[in-house]
């Protein structure tokens, strides 16, 4: 794609990167076939190619974002399926992140939209506030259909996604979980902001399976939200502040007793943390530290696949529909490891048809774009249920929560199944399948 940025514009590091990305696009349109919003809406402006044209015009002319541009960029899930498909290697992720930052700085959204986005940015990264919000959602959950009926779809979506039980108590940071037997390694585990509230059992399972296999686990003192949620809403200053905080927390561990890896059980967070080196590249105080953190970061399935864990027989003859989270398969290119581990531990693993398409979770997308998110969830659930699985496995709490609202099939994290297969407790959502263990 030909570009016409001025030398003054290209002096901005963000613009220089975006210009290079734009020039890589050859307009082939392969991305349209795998873009969830284009598949649903059939609108060129709701495809990666269409959005690239909108972003190019906005950035090249150095003008404020318009309502039309904001609408189509907001509809993008950042699922990154287009990056997997693109034959030219267009780094759409960095381009759309720049566009969101520009929109946030130059476009004044309607009051209700500003309020909702500000509320999410304030509450979700803060486990204490999020815990209070979940309690409120739990109390208000029965009213979700009423709110939807009167057109309050975003509030209805928030209530529908609220868990059916009260949230877990606060998790502690600065804790060390020692290895059982001789220590083979030492890792940090991101506690995160959503996992400890909605499903603390996921990190608990990861810690158990790591400890059983000789790995010491530390939840670094002072760590907090990775910044992903703010980053994808264009609130770049907030996102970078979160990133610097976690870089500092992990650097203290790296320079102290050392770390072999930084493990993430939420694939959306993993994609962001692996990108810290890029996000902080112009910050002289953090650039090298951030690169080191990104280089050490792995999805929990990536790390477990390097430990040569002994194969085991599945504790129950279950068929698993494996949902490959977009941030894992497209963002991190981690595809085989989770499925190979599940197969190694005796489960029957099936790929979900149209597995490249997003389930509609996408961070805050199912709260900000609930109509499109519901359509994508229903499509995903229909494809899953055709497989007639006993269980659905995924590597991201957002996907787990989203899919669970559309099906009665239990949905659990991959690491919970691995923990169960190697001596841990049965994941709670599988209790109703417990009779199978005696079959």
Beta strands, then each sheet from edge to edge (+ up, - down):
strand 1: 175-177
strand 2: 185-189
strand 3: 215-219
strand 4: 261-264
strand 5: 297-299
strand 6: 319-322
strand 7: 348-351
strand 8: 391-394
strand 9: 410-413
sheet 1: 1+ 3- 2- 4- 5-
sheet 2: 7+ 6+ 8+ 9+
end
